[in-house]
């Protein structure tokens, strides 16, 4: 906070220093997801990341059909209810006994009018990890975008290869012991997306407002620490799960 209290969009020395730190954090996150630095949009947390990602993807298509699951986070389910009232058609894919989505049913639900498929990577209550690569494979002949909610899994398990399957990914800082009020959208296809509105110069125009550089740097620091212990932590959790 002492180094990055300036506005990263200001031209004075303190602002330029903040911009350097912001760009470092952006590049660091991009490296983790094996994508480019300009594909990272910082937000206020997982809820905003989910909502803004969905808004942006829908803004870039005229199609009105959305496929999702009943296990999604409330930030998504509540927003889908709003979209339904706006004229969107929402279909829920069936789940198998272990909580994974039924891939056959997903394939049946895809239509010419399908704009978006929304699936969480890992569920916070039953721990199910969804087969993202298989889902993406089903969508490869469709124009539908794919949003993956990685809030619960980022830095808990390896998420590094998900960006190659997804249109957008949402993550949150406080889920891995970073500060509250910080999150990010990873969008490998950002150069093909138009922002919802002309939201100014911050975050490539996708999100307005002065960027929280100290919070973002703390987020990046938390990511680094979490990745260092991720394998050991995962082994410990597996042990506890088996014991339980």
C-alpha positions in Angstrom: 0.0 0.0 0.0 2.9 2.3 0.6 4.3 1.7 -2.9 1.0 1.6 -4.8 -1.4 4.2 -3.3 -1.5 6.2 -6.5 -4.1 6.0 -9.3 -2.5 3.6 -11.9 -4.1 5.7 -14.7 -2.4 8.9 -13.5 0.7 10.3 -15.3 2.6 11.4 -12.2 5.4 9.3 -10.7 3.3 7.7 -8.0 0.7 6.7 -10.6 3.3 5.2 -12.9 4.7 3.2 -10.0 1.2 1.9 -9.3 0.8 1.0 -13.0 4.1 -1.0 -12.9 2.8 -3.0 -10.0 -0.6 -3.5 -11.6 1.0 -4.7 -14.8 3.2 -7.1 -12.9 0.2 -8.6 -11.1 -1.7 -8.9 -14.4 1.3 -10.7 -16.1 1.7 -13.0 -13.1 -1.9 -14.1 -13.2 -1.8 -14.5 -16.9 1.3 -16.8 -16.6 -0.6 -19.0 -14.2 -3.4 -19.4 -16.6 -1.1 -19.8 -19.6 -2.5 -16.7 -21.4 -1.6 -13.1 -22.1 -1.5 -10.3 -19.6 -4.2 -8.2 -21.3 -6.6 -11.1 -20.7 -6.9 -10.3 -17.0 -9.6 -7.9 -15.7 -9.5 -7.1 -12.0 -12.8 -6.8 -10.2 -14.2 -6.5 -6.6 -14.6 -10.2 -6.1 -16.2 -13.4 -7.4 -19.8 -12.1 -7.6 -18.8 -9.2 -9.8 -16.5 -11.4 -11.8 -19.4 -13.8 -12.6 -21.9 -11.1 -13.4 -19.6 -8.9 -15.5 -18.3 -11.9 -17.4 -21.8 -13.1 -18.2 -23.0 -9.6 -19.1 -20.1 -9.0 -21.4 -20.5 -12.4 -23.2 -24.2 -11.8 -23.7 -23.5 -8.3 -24.9 -21.4 -9.7 -27.7 -24.2 -12.0 -29.2 -27.8 -11.7 -30.3 -28.6 -15.2 -29.1 -30.9 -15.6 -26.1 -30.5 -19.2 -24.9 -28.4 -20.1 -21.8 -27.4 -23.5 -20.4 -26.3 -23.8 -16.8 -26.5 -26.2 -13.8 -28.6 -26.1 -10.6 -25.4 -26.2 -8.5 -24.1 -22.8 -9.5 -23.3 -20.1 -7.0 -26.2 -17.8 -6.0 -24.5 -14.8 -7.7 -25.1 -16.6 -11.0 -28.5 -18.2 -10.2 -29.9 -14.8 -9.1 -28.6 -13.0 -12.1 -30.0 -15.7 -14.4 -33.4 -15.0 -12.9 -33.0 -11.4 -14.0 -32.0 -12.5 -17.4 -35.1 -14.8 -17.7 -37.3 -11.8 -16.9 -35.5 -9.9 -19.8 -36.5 -12.6 -22.3 -33.6 -15.1 -22.1 -34.4 -18.9 -22.1 -32.6 -20.8 -19.3 -32.1 -24.5 -19.4 -30.5 -26.6 -16.5 -28.4 -29.6 -17.4 -29.0 -32.8 -15.4 -26.5 -34.1 -12.9 -25.2 -37.6 -12.4 -25.1 -39.2 -9.0 -21.6 -37.8 -8.2 -22.7 -34.3 -9.0 -21.0 -34.0 -12.4 -23.1 -32.7 -15.3 -24.6 -35.2 -17.7 -22.6 -34.6 -20.9 -25.3 -36.4 -23.0 -28.0 -34.1 -21.7 -25.8 -31.1 -22.2 -25.3 -32.1 -25.8 -29.0 -32.4 -26.2 -29.7 -29.0 -24.8 -27.4 -27.1 -27.2 -29.3 -25.2 -29.8 -28.5 -22.8 -32.7 -29.7 -20.1 -30.4 -27.4 -21.1 -27.5 -25.4 -18.0 -26.4 -23.7 -19.2 -23.3 -22.9 -22.2 -21.1 -22.2 -21.5 -17.5 -20.6 -24.2 -15.3 -18.7 -24.0 -12.0 -15.4 -25.8 -11.9 -15.8 -27.1 -8.3 -18.8 -27.1 -6.0 -18.3 -25.6 -2.5 -20.7 -28.0 -0.7 -20.1 -31.4 -2.2 -16.7 -30.9 -3.8 -17.6 -32.1 -7.3 -15.1 -31.2 -9.9 -16.7 -30.8 -13.4 -15.1 -32.2 -16.5 -14.3 -28.9 -18.2 -12.4 -30.3 -21.1 -15.2 -32.7 -22.0 -17.7 -29.9 -21.8 -15.6 -27.7 -24.0 -15.3 -30.6 -26.5 -19.0 -30.8 -26.8 -19.2 -27.1 -27.5 -16.4 -27.0 -30.1 -18.9 -27.1 -33.0 -21.1 -24.5 -31.4 -20.8 -20.7 -31.3 -21.8 -20.8 -27.6 -19.4 -19.1 -25.1 -18.3 -21.0 -22.0 -18.0 -19.3 -18.6 -16.2 -21.2 -15.8 -16.6 -20.2 -12.2 -13.2 -21.1 -10.6 -13.8 -19.2 -7.4 -13.8 -22.4 -5.3 -10.9 -24.2 -7.0 -8.3 -21.6 -7.9 -5.1 -22.4 -6.0 -6.8 -25.4 -4.4 -6.3 -27.6 -7.4 -4.5 -27.0 -10.8 -6.6 -24.6 -12.9 -3.8 -23.6 -15.2 -5.1 -25.3 -18.4 -8.7 -24.2 -18.0 -8.2 -20.9 -20.0 -7.7 -22.9 -23.2 -11.2 -24.2 -22.9 -13.1 -21.2 -21.5 -14.3 -17.9 -22.9 -14.2 -16.4 -19.4 -13.1 -17.5 -15.9 -13.9 -16.0 -12.6 -11.7 -16.1 -9.5 -11.8 -14.4 -6.0 -9.1 -13.3 -3.6 -10.5 -14.1 -0.2 -11.1 -17.7 -1.1 -7.4 -18.2 -0.9 -6.7 -16.0 2.1 -6.2 -12.8 0.1 -8.1 -9.6 1.0 -11.8 -9.3 0.5 -13.1 -7.1 -2.2 -10.7 -8.3 -5.0 -11.2 -10.7 -7.8 -10.6 -11.2 -11.5 -11.9 -12.3 -14.8 -9.6 -14.3 -17.1 -10.7 -13.9 -20.7 -8.4 -15.4 -23.3 -10.7 -14.0 -26.1 -10.8 -10.5 -24.7 -9.6 -9.0 -28.0 -12.8 -10.3 -29.6 -15.1 -8.8 -27.0 -16.7 -5.4 -26.8 -17.3 -3.8 -23.4 -20.9 -3.4 -22.3 -20.6 0.4 -22.3 -17.8 3.0 -22.7 -16.6 2.6 -19.2 -13.5 4.7 -19.4 -9.8 3.8 -19.5 -9.7 1.5 -16.5 -9.4 -2.3 -17.1 -9.6 -1.9 -20.9 -13.0 -0.3 -20.6 -14.7 -3.4 -19.2 -14.9 -2.1 -15.7 -15.1 1.5 -14.4 -13.4 3.0 -11.4 -10.0 3.5 -9.9 -8.2 0.2 -9.6 -7.4 -1.2 -6.2 -3.7 -1.7 -6.7 -2.8 -2.5 -3.1 -5.6 -5.1 -2.9 -4.6 -6.6 -6.3 -0.9 -6.9 -5.2 -2.0 -8.6 -2.0 -4.2 -10.9 -4.1 -1.1 -11.8 -6.2 0.9 -12.4 -3.1 -1.7 -14.7 -1.7 -1.8 -16.6 -5.0 2.0 -17.1 -4.8 1.8 -18.4 -1.3 -1.2 -20.7 -2.0 0.5 -22.2 -5.0 3.6 -23.0 -3.0 1.6 -25.2 -0.6 -1.2 -26.3 -3.0 0.0 -29.9 -3.5 0.6 -30.5 0.2 -2.7 -28.9 1.2 -4.6 -31.0 -1.3 -3.0 -34.2 0.0 -3.9 -33.2 3.6 -7.6 -32.5 2.5 -7.7 -35.8 0.7 -6.5 -37.5 3.9 -9.2 -35.8 6.0 -11.8 -36.7 3.4 -10.9 -40.4 3.4 -10.8 -40.4 7.2 -14.2 -38.8 7.3 
